[in-house]
Amino acid sequence: MTSRPLRIAVQLQPQHAEYADLRDAVLRAEEAGVDVVFNWDHFYPLTGDLDGKHFECWTMLGAWAEQTERVEIGALVTGNGYRNPDLLADMARTVDHISGGRLVLGIGAGWNQKDYEQFGYEFGTAGSRIAQLSAALPRIRARLAAGNPAPTRDVPLLIGGGGEKKMLRLVAEHADIWHSFGDAEVLRRKSAILDAHGADVGRDTTRLVERSVGVSRPPAEVGDAVTAAGATLLTIGVDGPDYDLSLVEQWVAWRDERRQD
């Protein structure tokens, strides 16, 4: 697999917090030295009080584009079914320009039934949501290409999901970054399946698709395992309202040590 720089990301989960807490957290994350700051695309909290405080994803990314200077920003991940694909692409193009070329367009098929039902979207089935994503991805690429002014760069497309037959096929066809949900063993096994799909569609995914994974334990415990499995983008999820970045700081220091080796 192509050697890539090791990168550390934080997902600031926009729940159980005031926006002032999030504004402070994204600036602290950038100062701490992370490479990417993600939020998520839900309409309600996923843990704790499920009707608690929460903020919308893409409005927030526009604000982060102005509030930050260096880090890449994005959603881990956008729910495809919540927005018209052409509109989403134009939102992404706009945030790309606001940020000076720092947007990562993260997207997935969607899964949280409450989001769909409370906001009037059809939940459907896992299969129908993946089919919607399959139809949306070429539209997103085409709309980005048609924008005036054009995006400042080829906006990296991150796809989150692990379905071995359909989702990984979409990753092989379209993604620049694949976010895997699972541990090092899952990442290694599904990465091989992804590369098999890549061979089928004529795309060298070993070279073209970066591997991303979430980590929730200290780097001394899992860092070597996930990187040996091929991950180069490692994301720590942090909840509100306090947004404790102490584990993030451990991972940044670990990254810096390895970059010096």
Buried (B, 14 or more C-beta within 10 A) or exposed (E): EEEEEBBBBBBBBBBBBEEEBBBEBBBBBBEBBBBBBBBBBBBBBBEEEEEEBBBEBBEBBBBBBEBBEEBBBBBBBBBBBBBEBBEBBBBBBBBBBBBEEBBBBBBBBBBBEBBBEEEEBEBBEBEEBBBBBBEBBEBBBEBBEEBEEEBBEEBBBBBBBBBBEBBBBBBBBBBBBBBBEBBBEBBBBBBEBBBBBBEEEEBEBBEEBBBBBBBEEEBEEBBEBBBEBBBBBBBBBBBBEEBEBEBBBBBBBBBEEBEEE
